Amino acid sequence: MPRAKALPAELDPTARQLATRLRRLKDHSELTMRHLAAKTGYSAKSWERYLGGTSLPPRAAVEALARITGADPVPLLALHEIAADTWESRRTKPVEQSLATTRNNTAEEEQEQPERPTGPRPAPPAPSTAPPTPPATGPAPARFPHMALTAGLAALSVSLLAALLLVLRLDEDGAPAAVPAASPTTMASAPPSYTCRITRVDGHWSAGINDGRDTEIVYGATGTDVAEAQCLLRRAGISPGGIDGMFGPLTLRAVKTFQERAGLVVDGMLGPRSWKALRG
């Protein structure tokens, strides 16, 4: 079987992991591109793009490959969902940057263009022949400050009267009604906390969180299996970040470091061999 082409260097880690797993399923099942096209309904050219990392496969294509190879589709679909979000965001960023650059260039051009008159210059006003109006005499201008002061005092009186009525109503009705407490359902639930209790059980290391299960977990997974792996990674001297039960970037980096030290395939997934090495 010819050696597969290397995946693009700029490929997102999650999309790279998905393409690697799809390639592995194809190779283990000894399927050719023509077989994939015949059994999944997607052309051989499409599968070349999917497995080559130049195009993200549709969710239905991932499910079809898992079905014909007998693989569990759940971890594959979890990887596909994360990869799809990252793939879409990377596609929209260049478009947004291009639009922003166009708007900036347009604004600069508008600022550089001088304003030009479009019509004839207006004629200067004709000198007035009427005699100048004599200035007003007497204390008439003083009426406006007096009116403003009167209006301000009236507004203040209305405000004081409203406050007094409110106090009297509270005195008659008793204490004001208590504000209802926030419902527990509106409060954000705190993330679960896990405690590592490292012990040896039947000659194997255990953190006492997932009852010794060796379930395969991948990037984006959550729960007790991830927390168990985080505790065992920390016992091995590799920090996964926090013990929060979330397979995020820090845990992914810790898993790859451990696999490299243990001489395993560095794929960032915790399968049977990685669990066996973690438990010693």
C-alpha positions in Angstrom: 0.0 0.0 0.0 1.6 3.4 -1.0 2.6 5.7 1.8 0.0 8.4 2.7 0.9 12.0 2.0 1.8 14.1 5.0 -1.1 16.3 6.4 -0.8 20.1 5.9 1.4 21.8 8.5 -1.2 24.5 9.1 -4.0 22.0 9.9 -5.7 22.5 13.2 -4.7 19.9 15.9 -8.3 18.6 16.2 -8.8 18.3 12.4 -5.4 16.6 12.2 -6.4 14.1 14.9 -9.7 13.4 13.1 -7.9 12.8 9.7 -5.3 10.6 11.4 -8.0 8.4 12.9 -10.0 8.1 9.7 -6.8 7.2 7.9 -6.1 4.5 10.5 -9.6 3.0 10.1 -9.2 2.9 6.3 -5.7 1.3 6.5 -6.7 -1.3 9.1 -9.7 -2.3 7.0 -7.6 -2.5 3.9 -10.0 -0.3 2.0 -9.1 1.5 -1.2 -10.6 4.9 -2.3 -12.8 3.0 -4.8 -14.1 0.8 -1.9 -14.9 3.9 0.2 -16.7 5.6 -2.7 -18.8 2.5 -3.3 -19.7 1.8 0.3 -20.2 5.4 1.6 -21.7 7.3 -1.4 -18.9 9.9 -1.4 -16.5 10.0 -4.4 -12.9 8.8 -4.3 -11.8 12.4 -5.0 -13.8 13.6 -1.9 -12.1 10.9 0.3 -8.7 12.0 -1.0 -9.5 15.5 0.3 -10.9 14.3 3.6 -8.0 12.0 4.4 -5.5 14.5 3.0 -6.6 17.2 5.4 -7.6 19.7 2.7 -11.3 19.4 3.3 -13.3 18.6 6.4 -15.5 15.5 5.8 -19.3 15.8 6.5 -20.7 14.3 9.6 -22.5 11.6 7.5 -19.2 10.6 5.9 -17.6 10.1 9.3 -20.6 8.0 10.4 -20.4 5.9 7.2 -16.7 5.1 7.6 -17.2 4.1 11.2 -20.1 1.9 10.2 -18.3 0.0 7.5 -15.2 -0.5 9.6 -17.0 -1.5 12.8 -15.6 1.4 14.8 -17.3 3.3 17.6 -18.7 6.6 16.0 -19.1 8.5 19.2 -15.4 9.7 19.7 -15.1 10.3 16.0 -18.2 12.5 16.0 -17.0 14.4 19.1 -13.7 15.2 17.2 -15.7 16.2 14.1 -17.8 18.6 16.1 -14.8 20.4 17.6 -12.9 20.4 14.3 -16.0 21.8 12.5 -16.2 24.8 14.8 -12.4 25.6 14.5 -12.6 25.0 10.7 -15.5 27.5 10.2 -13.8 30.1 12.4 -10.6 29.9 10.4 -12.5 30.3 7.1 -14.3 33.4 8.3 -11.3 35.2 9.7 -9.7 36.1 6.3 -13.0 37.4 5.0 -13.5 39.6 8.0 -9.9 41.0 7.8 -10.4 41.7 4.1 -13.6 43.6 4.8 -12.0 45.6 7.6 -9.1 46.5 5.3 -11.4 47.7 2.5 -13.4 49.8 5.0 -10.2 51.5 6.3 -8.9 52.2 2.8 -12.3 53.7 1.8 -12.3 56.0 4.9 -8.7 57.2 4.2 -9.6 58.0 0.6 -12.6 60.0 1.7 -10.5 62.0 4.2 -7.9 62.8 1.6 -10.4 64.2 -0.9 -10.8 68.0 -0.4 -14.2 69.6 -0.3 -15.0 71.5 -3.5 -17.8 74.0 -4.0 -20.4 72.8 -6.4 -22.2 76.1 -7.1 -21.4 79.8 -7.6 -20.1 81.8 -4.7 -22.9 83.6 -2.8 -23.0 87.4 -3.3 -22.1 89.5 -0.3 -25.1 90.8 1.6 -26.2 94.3 0.6 -25.6 96.9 3.2 -28.6 97.7 5.2 -30.0 101.2 5.1 -32.3 100.8 8.1 -31.1 102.6 11.2 -29.6 100.4 13.9 -32.0 99.1 16.6 -31.3 100.8 19.8 -30.3 98.5 22.7 -33.0 97.5 25.1 -33.0 99.5 28.3 -34.1 98.6 31.8 -33.8 95.4 33.8 -35.7 93.2 31.3 -32.9 90.6 30.9 -33.0 89.9 34.6 -36.4 88.2 34.1 -34.9 85.0 32.5 -32.7 84.0 35.5 -35.6 84.7 37.8 -37.9 82.4 35.7 -35.2 79.6 35.7 -34.8 79.9 39.4 -38.6 79.7 39.9 -38.8 76.6 37.7 -36.0 74.9 39.6 -37.6 75.5 42.9 -40.9 74.1 41.6 -39.2 70.9 40.4 -37.4 70.5 43.7 -40.7 70.8 45.6 -42.3 68.1 43.5 -39.4 65.8 44.1 -39.6 66.3 47.9 -43.3 65.8 47.9 -43.0 62.5 46.0 -40.3 61.3 48.5 -42.5 62.3 51.4 -45.5 60.4 50.0 -43.4 57.3 49.5 -42.1 57.4 53.1 -45.7 57.8 54.4 -46.9 54.8 52.3 -44.1 52.6 53.6 -44.9 53.6 57.2 -48.6 52.6 56.6 -48.0 49.3 54.9 -45.1 48.2 57.1 -41.8 47.0 55.9 -41.3 46.9 52.2 -41.7 43.5 50.5 -38.6 41.4 50.5 -36.9 40.9 47.2 -37.3 37.2 46.3 -34.1 35.2 46.4 -32.6 34.0 43.2 -33.7 30.6 42.3 -31.0 27.9 42.5 -31.6 27.0 38.9 -30.5 30.5 37.8 -27.2 30.2 39.5 -24.3 28.8 37.5 -23.5 25.3 38.6 -20.0 24.9 39.9 -17.7 22.6 37.9 -17.2 19.2 39.6 -14.1 18.7 41.7 -12.0 15.6 41.8 -9.5 14.4 44.4 -6.6 12.2 43.4 -6.1 9.3 45.8 -3.2 7.5 44.3 -2.9 3.9 45.4 -1.8 0.5 44.0 -4.6 -1.9 43.2 -3.6 -5.4 42.1 -0.2 -4.1 41.1 -1.5 -1.1 39.1 -1.8 2.6 39.8 -5.2 4.0 40.5 -6.5 7.4 41.4 -9.8 6.0 42.8 -12.1 8.1 40.5 -13.3 5.9 37.7 -13.2 2.4 39.3 -10.2 1.3 37.3 -11.9 1.7 33.8 -9.6 2.0 30.8 -12.1 3.6 28.5 -10.7 5.3 25.3 -10.9 9.0 25.6 -10.0 11.8 23.1 -9.7 15.5 23.0 -12.9 17.2 24.0 -14.1 14.4 26.3 -15.2 15.1 29.9 -16.0 13.1 33.1 -14.4 10.8 35.6 -12.3 8.9 33.0 -10.5 12.2 32.1 -10.0 13.1 35.8 -8.5 9.6 36.4 -6.1 10.1 33.6 -5.2 13.6 34.8 -4.3 12.3 38.2 -2.1 9.5 36.8 -0.4 12.0 34.5 0.4 14.2 37.5 1.7 11.1 39.3 4.0 10.5 36.3 5.5 14.0 36.8 3.6 15.6 33.9 1.2 18.4 34.7 -2.2 18.3 32.8 -3.3 21.6 34.2 -6.1 21.2 36.7 -7.9 18.0 37.8 -11.2 19.2 36.3 -12.3 16.2 34.2 -12.0 18.1 30.9 -9.8 16.9 28.1 -8.5 20.3 26.9 -5.3 21.6 25.4 -3.2 21.3 28.5 -4.3 17.6 29.0 -3.7 16.9 25.3 -0.2 18.2 25.6 0.4 16.2 28.8 -0.9 13.0 27.1 1.4 13.5 24.0 4.4 14.1 26.3 3.7 10.9 28.3 3.3 8.9 25.1 6.6 10.2 23.8 8.4 9.3 27.0 6.8 5.8 27.1 7.7 5.1 23.5 4.1 4.9 22.3 2.4 6.3 19.2 2.0 10.0 19.9 -1.6 10.6 18.8 -3.0 12.4 21.9 -5.6 9.7 22.5 -5.8 7.6 25.6 -6.4 4.0 24.4 -5.6 0.6 25.9 -1.8 0.9 25.5 -1.6 4.4 27.0 -3.8 3.4 29.9 -1.6 0.3 30.6 1.5 2.5 30.6 -0.2 5.1 32.9 -1.2 2.4 35.4 2.2 0.9 35.4 
